[in-house]
């Protein structure tokens, strides 16, 4: 009975808007487990929360749970299969972790708690983020049919490119780590949509590779599970977004990436072709084509700079500008 009381005291159940507002006013860091009514709060992480509470104490670290169906502010989290953990400090969202990834949760708790201590002790500026699921300003375009309504269209005055976190990275629980690295590299994520691709979509998406031996394997892989589709932009005055994203991804073949660009995403999260974790458009023209296919309602800026097509097989570049992938294993 005693342990039961301790478990209840560990996480405050936030079931009303008043309790939500009260939770946001708590001093320090609050970790909210957003759950679905049919599955309940995420039990596997309770032991981690208990450990962190004992280690840190209750003054600056708080845990809460909230059913998505009970609060309007969590409306866009409804129906999600994986648990979502929202990190709040000073009433602001400072981090998001999706999935019961205990090592990532612990790492994020420690990092955010230290950051909040510096805010409170030294008056540093708090780093606030916008989660696409909650932000009205960054609300993503719904891929589902909406009876012709255009209210949910995404637009951007900045140059944009498409990024895909592929099923191999998603199934291994690497989505949040990759997104964190994308943000740390200076990208603005205008849209982050989880979607399982259809075979028809992927055959059209990769139609330029239809004659290759690896075509069927690539299409099958891209339809094998959920992907995360991101629309990326960059702060004005910096390197163009297409080139910057391809640089962060690294060479297409993870083996080559680990040898030549060990800090790149494909080096860290890819295994072998075509399981190279992430996709990116080759150039601005390709970005337009891919975004138009996967986000039909996206509004393009007319001022998209031309970027050098890094490693496109049609260029046949050599020397300092050698191809990042050989023609036979190219996966943009």
N, C-alpha and C positions, 0 to 999 in steps of 0.2 A: 504493500500500500504506500509505503514511504517513497519508493522509486517512482510510483505513478504520480504522486504529487510533485515530485521534482521534475518529471517530464513535462507536466502541465505548466509548471512555473517557468520552465525554460523558454517556451515559446508562447507569446501572447496571441490569442486568437482574435484577429481583427475582422469583425463581421458587420460593422456599420461605418458610415462616413464619419461620424463623430470619433469613433475609435481610430479610424485612419488618420484623421487630423491630429489626434492626440499622439499617435505613434510618430508622425512626422516632426513633432515638436520635441522629441526626446533628444537629450544631449548625447553626442557621440555617434556611433555607427549602429544602424539597425539593419539586419538581414531579414528580408521577408520571403518566405516560401509561398509562392503563388501556386495554388493547387486546384484541381478539378474535383467537384463533389463526388464523382463516381470512383475516385481512387484515393482521396484523402491526402494529407500532408506527406512529404517524402520521409519515410521512416529511416532509410539507410544513412541519412546524414545526421540523425539525432545524436549519435555517439560523438561525432566530430564537434557538434555544437556544445555538447556537455564538456568535452575536453577543453575547448576554447574558452568556455565560461569559467571553468576552474582555473585555467592558466591566466586569463586576463582580468577576471572579476566582472561584476555586473554594472559598474559605474559608466563605462563608455562603450560597452558592447551589448547589444540587445538583439533578441531573436523574436520573430513574429511569424504567424501563418495567416493566410487570407485566401478564402475561396473566391475564385474568379467570378463566379455567378452572383456573388453577394454584393459586389461593389461596382458601380458604374465606371470608376476610374480604371478598373481592370478588365473592362469589356473585351478588349482586343486580345486578351490572353485566353479567352474562353475556347474550349475545344482542343487545346494543345495537348499532345500526348506526353511530352517531356516536361518535367518540373522546371520552373523558372524561379531564380533567386534574384531579388532586387535589393540593391544596397543603397540606403539613404543616409545622408548626413546633412544636418542643418536644414532639413526639409527638402533637400534636393537629391535627385538621382545621381549617384556617382559611379555605379558599376552594375553590370548585369551578367549573370552566369546562367546558362541554360544546360540542363541535364544534371544528373546526380554524380558529378565529377568531384569526388572528395578532395583530391590533391589540388585541383584548380580552385575549389571553394576555399580551402585553407589558405592558399597563396593569396587569393583576392582579399580575404578577411584581414590577413596580416598587413598587406599593402595599404588597404583603405583605412585601416585603423591607425596605422602610423601617419598616414597623410592627414587624417582628421586631428590627430594629436598635435601635428605641426600647425594646423589651422587654428586650433584653440589656444595653443601656447605662444605662437609667434605671429599670429594674425595673417598667415599666408592665405592666398586666394584658393578657394576650394575649386577643384576641377569637376565641373558638372557635365554630364552627358545627356543625350536625348535618345531614349530607346524608341525605335520606330513603332513598336506596338502601342506605345502610349502617346506619342507626340502627334498632335494634330498638324503641326507645321510640316513634319516629315512623313506624313501618312503615305504609305506606299500604294501604288496602283494595284487594285485587285485584279488578279488574272481570271477570276471567275466572271461569267456573264453578268452584266448589271443592267440589262434591259435598255442599253443604249445611253444610260446616264453618263455624263462626263465629269461628275463632281469629284471623282477620286483620281483624276489625272495628275501625274507628277510632272513638274517642269523645272528647268534649271537655266539660269543665265550663264552658268559656267560650262566649260568643256567637260564632257563626261565620258566614261567608258564602262563597259560591262565587266564584272568579275563574278566568277562562279566558284564557290567552294563545293567541290565534287563529292559524290556519294562516299568515296573511300575515306575522305577526311571526316565527313559528317558521322559515319557509322563508328569511327574510332574516337568520337567525342572531342575532336580538335577544333570545332567551329569557333568557340569563344576565344581560344588562344589565337587563332588566325585573325579573327576580327580585331582583337586587342592589338596585334602587331600592325594591322592595316591602319588603325587609328593612330598608333604611336608613330607611324611613318609619315603622318601629315595628310592623310586622305580624309575627306568628308564623305560619310556614307549616307547618301540621299535616300536609299531604299535598301532594305534587307528583307527578302521574302523567302521563306522556306517553301520549296515546291518539288514534287516528284515529277520529272519530265515524262512526257509520253513518247512513244516510239516515233510517231508522226512528226512531233516537234524536232526531235534530234536528227531524224533523217533529213529534214529540211535545213536544220541548223548546220549540219556537216555535209551538205550536198556537194560541196566542192571537193570532198574527199571520197565520193561514192565509188570511185574506181580502185581504191587502195585495198590491200589485203586486210588491213586492220580496221576497216570501216565498220563491219558488223560487230566486232568486239568493242569498239568505242561506243557505238550506239547502245549496245546492251548494257555496258557499264554505266552510262549516263542515265539510263532508265531504271537502274537496279535499286534505287532508294532515294531518299530526299537529298536535294542539293540546296544550297543557299545562294540566291541570286542577288547580287549587290549592284547598285549604280553608284559609281565612285566619281568624285570631283576633287579638285585641288584648290588650295588657296591661290588667289590671283598673284601673278608675278613669279611663281615658281615653275619648275620643270613641268612640261605638259603632262596631263594625267595618263595618257596612254603609255608613253615611254616610262614614266615613273612606276606605273603598275607592273609593266613587263620586267622592269629591273628588279622590283621587289619579289616577283615570282621566281625569277631565275630561269636557267635553261630548262627546256621541256623534259628532258630525261633526268630523273632524280639522281641517277648515278653520276651523270655529268655535272649536275648542280652541286652535288656534295664535293666534287673534286675542284670545280672552278669557282663556285659561289656558295660556300658552306653556310652562309648566313641567310640565304634566300629561302622563301617559303617552301619551294619544291624540294630543296635539300633537306629541310627539317621535317616535312610532313609527307612527302611523296615516297613511294616504295619502288615502283618500276612502271614502265609504260603499259597501259594508259593511266595507271593509278598515281598520277602526279599531283593530286590534292587540289589544284586550282587551275582555273582557265582565265584567259584575258584576251581581249581583242587585239588584232595585229596592229591596226592603225585607226585613224579617225573614221575613215570610210567604213571599215569593218565594224567599228563600234556602232555606227549609225545602223548598219544592217542588222546586227545582232540585237540591239536594243529595240529596234522596230519590230523584230520577230517575237521577242520574249516579253516586251512591255509595249504593246501596240498603242497605248495612250500616252506614252512619254512625249513631252514637249521639248524639242531640241532648241538649244541656242543656235543662232546663225553664225556665231563667232567661234567655231571650233577650229583650233589651229591644226595644221597638218603635222603629223608626227612621222618620224622615220620608221618604216616598217621593219622592226627588229627581227631579223632572221627569217623573213617570209621566203618560202622556197622559190617564189617567182623572181626574187631579186638575185639569188645566186651570189651573194656578197662573199668576199674572201678577205684574208688579211685581218687588219684591226677590226673590221666590221663583219667578222665571220658569222655564219649562221648559228643561232642558239640551238637549233635542232636540225638534224639531217632530214631530207625529204621523206624518208621511209618511216620516221617516227614522229613527225610533226603532229602535235596536238595543241592548237592555239589555246 
